[in-house]
Structures are given as C-alpha cells and as structure tokens.
Amino acid sequence: MQQRRDPEPLRGPEGAPDAQITVEKQLAEGDLVATRWVGRGTHEGELLGIQPTGKQVTVSGLTISRLEGGKIVEEFQNWDTFGMMQQLDAVPALAHA
C-alpha cells in the first residue's frame, strides 16, 4: 500500500505573493529586539486547516528576537489569530453590547 504524501506548503514569498508586513514600532535593548508589526494579505492557500477564501486580512503581532553575533538565534511571536479567524469567517464575531 502506497502512503499518500501531501505536497509541502509554500513558504517565503512564493507562499504569500501579496503579503505585506509593516513595522509599526521597534525597540532594542542589549541582545533583545521587540517589533510590533501589522501584516496584510489575501487568503489564497490553506491556512490552519481553513480552505482559501480569497478574503483580504489584516493581522497585528509582536515579535521578540534575541540576537548573538548579529544574527537572530531565538524568537517569540504573538499575533492576533482570533481576529484573523473572524476576518475569514472561521469563528463568529463577538456580539457587541
């Protein structure tokens, strides 16, 4: 029996051809850099199990990077996954009181 292999996901510029990342604020101290960013793009491929919707999405996030010798050796990222899922109609929007 032959095992089915899913194609490798596209990464880098090929995986998100219209993606734009804008750095909103960046702070550095010692070997740490904190970057607040906003990403924009079109949902054209499967993402977190959601089939392509063709919708434009905007996502904000924060990345903390640790550098050694001028290179990033460790990163922590936090981004608004829930807000993105709402924009893709994958979860219901919160009711406004």
Secondary structure, DSSP 8 states (H G I E B T S, - for coil): -----------GGGG-TT-EEEEEEEEEETTEEEEEEEEEEE--S-BTTB-----EEEEEEEEEEEEETTEEEEEEEEE-HHHHHHHTTSS------
